[in-house]
């Protein structure tokens, strides 16, 4: 194993939860989340040597993960797969908190991918400045977009 491979493996171990969090925002299906995770790892590896630590590693990982997930989400929406569904989920949690979390997740998943990325970063408790650096917009624009996103989420129906 080369030194670069060891450094990459260490970086992935340290930021694994960040990558999974981004992937989970784009799918709730475990298999699809794992596929997204693999695609993110491939893209991180492809860009690792050229990264050069010009920005914070966490910012770079968020950017690659979000771009990968957004791109794959767009492809998926262009050619939707037919899903087989079971009529009942024996493991479904039915308490009020779980219903609220599921409702929020469903509403967030209906947002445009860029807005979904901003919400994800905000929910990860990143500062507006960090969010702006990751998605490539100004801090003020982050503030404005989050306000509009919150309004959009409030006004969505429960479909």
C-alpha positions as a Markdown table, in Angstrom:
| # | Residue | x | y | z |
|---|---|---|---|---|
| 1 | Unk | 0.0 | 0.0 | 0.0 |
| 2 | Unk | 1.4 | 3.4 | -1.0 |
| 3 | Unk | 1.6 | 6.4 | 1.3 |
| 4 | Unk | -1.2 | 8.1 | -0.7 |
| 5 | Unk | -3.4 | 5.1 | -0.3 |
| 6 | Unk | -2.8 | 5.0 | 3.4 |
| 7 | Unk | -3.6 | 8.8 | 3.7 |
| 8 | Unk | -6.7 | 8.3 | 1.6 |
| 9 | Unk | -7.9 | 5.4 | 3.8 |
| 10 | Unk | -7.3 | 7.4 | 6.9 |
| 11 | Unk | -9.2 | 10.4 | 5.5 |
| 12 | Unk | -12.2 | 8.2 | 4.6 |
| 13 | Unk | -12.2 | 6.6 | 8.0 |
| 14 | Unk | -12.2 | 10.1 | 9.7 |
| 15 | Unk | -15.0 | 11.5 | 7.4 |
| 16 | Unk | -17.1 | 8.3 | 6.8 |
| 17 | Unk | -20.1 | 9.7 | 8.8 |
| 18 | Unk | -20.0 | 12.9 | 6.8 |
| 19 | Unk | -20.1 | 11.0 | 3.5 |
| 20 | Unk | -22.9 | 8.7 | 4.7 |
| 21 | Unk | -24.9 | 11.7 | 6.0 |
| 22 | Unk | -24.8 | 13.2 | 2.5 |
| 23 | Unk | -25.7 | 9.9 | 0.8 |
| 24 | Unk | -28.6 | 9.4 | 3.3 |
| 25 | Unk | -30.1 | 12.8 | 2.4 |
| 26 | Unk | -30.5 | 11.6 | -1.2 |
| 27 | Unk | -31.9 | 8.1 | -0.4 |
| 28 | Unk | -33.4 | 6.2 | 2.4 |
| 29 | Unk | -32.9 | 2.8 | 0.7 |
| 30 | Unk | -29.8 | 1.1 | 2.3 |
| 31 | Unk | -28.6 | -0.4 | -0.9 |
| 32 | Unk | -28.9 | 2.9 | -2.8 |
| 33 | Unk | -27.1 | 4.7 | 0.0 |
| 34 | Unk | -24.3 | 2.2 | -0.2 |
| 35 | Unk | -24.1 | 2.6 | -4.0 |
| 36 | Unk | -23.9 | 6.4 | -3.5 |
| 37 | Unk | -21.2 | 6.0 | -0.9 |
| 38 | Unk | -19.2 | 3.9 | -3.3 |
| 39 | Unk | -19.6 | 6.5 | -6.1 |
| 40 | Unk | -18.5 | 9.2 | -3.7 |
| 41 | Unk | -15.4 | 7.2 | -2.7 |
| 42 | Unk | -14.5 | 6.7 | -6.4 |
| 43 | Unk | -14.8 | 10.4 | -7.1 |
| 44 | Unk | -12.8 | 11.3 | -3.9 |
| 45 | Unk | -10.1 | 8.9 | -5.0 |
| 46 | Unk | -10.0 | 10.3 | -8.5 |
| 47 | Unk | -9.5 | 13.8 | -7.2 |
| 48 | Unk | -7.4 | 13.0 | -4.1 |
| 49 | Unk | -4.0 | 13.7 | -5.5 |
| 50 | Unk | -5.0 | 16.9 | -7.3 |
| 51 | Unk | -6.9 | 18.2 | -4.2 |
| 52 | Unk | -3.6 | 19.6 | -2.8 |
| 53 | Unk | -5.2 | 20.8 | 0.5 |
| 54 | Unk | -6.0 | 24.2 | -1.0 |
| 55 | Unk | -9.2 | 24.2 | 1.1 |
| 56 | Unk | -10.3 | 22.4 | 4.3 |
| 57 | Unk | -10.5 | 18.6 | 3.6 |
| 58 | Unk | -14.0 | 18.5 | 5.2 |
| 59 | Unk | -15.2 | 21.2 | 2.8 |
| 60 | Unk | -13.7 | 19.3 | -0.2 |
| 61 | Unk | -15.3 | 16.0 | 0.9 |
| 62 | Unk | -18.7 | 17.7 | 1.3 |
| 63 | Unk | -18.4 | 19.3 | -2.1 |
| 64 | Unk | -17.4 | 16.0 | -3.8 |
| 65 | Unk | -20.1 | 14.0 | -2.0 |
| 66 | Unk | -22.9 | 16.6 | -2.8 |
| 67 | Unk | -21.9 | 16.9 | -6.4 |
| 68 | Unk | -21.8 | 13.1 | -6.8 |
| 69 | Unk | -25.2 | 12.6 | -5.1 |
| 70 | Unk | -26.8 | 15.5 | -7.0 |
| 71 | Unk | -25.5 | 14.2 | -10.4 |
| 72 | Unk | -26.7 | 10.6 | -9.7 |
| 73 | Unk | -30.1 | 12.0 | -8.4 |
| 74 | Unk | -30.6 | 13.9 | -11.6 |
| 75 | Unk | -29.8 | 10.7 | -13.7 |
| 76 | Unk | -32.2 | 8.7 | -11.5 |
| 77 | Unk | -35.0 | 11.2 | -12.0 |
| 78 | Unk | -34.5 | 11.2 | -15.8 |
| 79 | Unk | -35.0 | 7.4 | -15.9 |
| 80 | Unk | -36.9 | 6.3 | -12.9 |
| 81 | Unk | -36.7 | 2.7 | -11.9 |
| 82 | Unk | -39.8 | 0.6 | -11.2 |
| 83 | Unk | -39.7 | -0.3 | -7.5 |
| 84 | Unk | -41.3 | -3.3 | -6.0 |
| 85 | Unk | -43.1 | -2.5 | -2.7 |
| 86 | Unk | -44.3 | -4.6 | 0.2 |
| 87 | Unk | -47.7 | -3.7 | 1.5 |
| 88 | Unk | -46.5 | -3.7 | 5.1 |
| 89 | Unk | -43.3 | -2.9 | 7.0 |
| 90 | Unk | -43.1 | -5.0 | 10.1 |
| 91 | Unk | -40.3 | -2.8 | 11.4 |
| 92 | Unk | -41.9 | 0.6 | 10.9 |
| 93 | Unk | -41.8 | 2.9 | 14.0 |
| 94 | Unk | -45.2 | 4.5 | 14.5 |
| 95 | Unk | -44.6 | 7.0 | 17.3 |
| 96 | Unk | -45.2 | 10.7 | 16.7 |
| 97 | Unk | -41.5 | 11.7 | 16.7 |
| 98 | Unk | -40.8 | 9.1 | 13.9 |
| 99 | Unk | -43.8 | 10.4 | 11.9 |
| 100 | Unk | -42.5 | 14.0 | 12.2 |
| 101 | Unk | -39.0 | 12.9 | 11.1 |
| 102 | Unk | -40.3 | 10.9 | 8.2 |
| 103 | Unk | -42.5 | 13.9 | 7.1 |
| 104 | Unk | -39.6 | 16.2 | 7.3 |
| 105 | Unk | -37.4 | 13.8 | 5.3 |
| 106 | Unk | -40.1 | 13.4 | 2.6 |
| 107 | Unk | -40.5 | 17.2 | 2.3 |
| 108 | Unk | -36.8 | 17.7 | 2.1 |
| 109 | Unk | -36.5 | 15.0 | -0.6 |
| 110 | Unk | -39.0 | 17.0 | -2.7 |
| 111 | Unk | -36.7 | 20.0 | -2.8 |
| 112 | Unk | -34.4 | 20.7 | -5.7 |
| 113 | Unk | -31.0 | 19.0 | -5.2 |
| 114 | Unk | -29.1 | 22.2 | -4.6 |
| 115 | Unk | -31.6 | 23.3 | -1.9 |
| 116 | Unk | -31.5 | 19.8 | -0.4 |
| 117 | Unk | -27.7 | 20.1 | -0.2 |
| 118 | Unk | -28.0 | 23.5 | 1.6 |
| 119 | Unk | -30.6 | 22.1 | 4.1 |
| 120 | Unk | -28.3 | 19.1 | 4.8 |
| 121 | Unk | -25.3 | 21.2 | 5.5 |
| 122 | Unk | -27.5 | 23.5 | 7.8 |
| 123 | Unk | -28.8 | 20.4 | 9.6 |
| 124 | Unk | -25.2 | 19.3 | 10.1 |
| 125 | Unk | -24.7 | 22.6 | 12.0 |
| 126 | Unk | -22.3 | 24.2 | 9.6 |
| 127 | Unk | -22.0 | 27.9 | 9.6 |
| 128 | Unk | -23.4 | 30.0 | 6.7 |
| 129 | Unk | -19.9 | 30.8 | 5.7 |
| 130 | Unk | -18.9 | 27.1 | 5.5 |
| 131 | Unk | -22.1 | 26.2 | 3.6 |
| 132 | Unk | -21.3 | 29.0 | 1.1 |
| 133 | Unk | -17.8 | 27.7 | 0.6 |
| 134 | Unk | -19.0 | 24.2 | 0.0 |
| 135 | Unk | -21.8 | 25.0 | -2.4 |
| 136 | Unk | -20.1 | 28.0 | -4.0 |
| 137 | Unk | -22.4 | 30.9 | -3.0 |
| 138 | Unk | -22.0 | 33.9 | -0.7 |
| 139 | Unk | -22.9 | 33.8 | 3.0 |
| 140 | Unk | -25.7 | 36.3 | 2.4 |
| 141 | Unk | -27.1 | 34.1 | -0.4 |
| 142 | Unk | -27.0 | 31.1 | 2.0 |
| 143 | Unk | -29.1 | 33.1 | 4.5 |
| 144 | Unk | -31.6 | 34.1 | 1.8 |
| 145 | Unk | -31.9 | 30.6 | 0.4 |
| 146 | Unk | -32.4 | 29.0 | 3.8 |
| 147 | Unk | -35.2 | 31.5 | 4.6 |
| 148 | Unk | -36.9 | 30.6 | 1.2 |
| 149 | Unk | -36.3 | 26.9 | 1.8 |
| 150 | Unk | -37.9 | 27.0 | 5.2 |
| 151 | Unk | -40.9 | 28.8 | 3.8 |
| 152 | Unk | -41.2 | 26.3 | 1.0 |
| 153 | Unk | -41.0 | 23.4 | 3.5 |
| 154 | Unk | -43.7 | 25.0 | 5.7 |
| 155 | Unk | -46.0 | 25.4 | 2.7 |
| 156 | Unk | -45.7 | 21.9 | 1.3 |
| 157 | Unk | -48.7 | 19.6 | 1.6 |
| 158 | Unk | -48.4 | 16.2 | 3.4 |
| 159 | Unk | -48.6 | 14.2 | 0.2 |
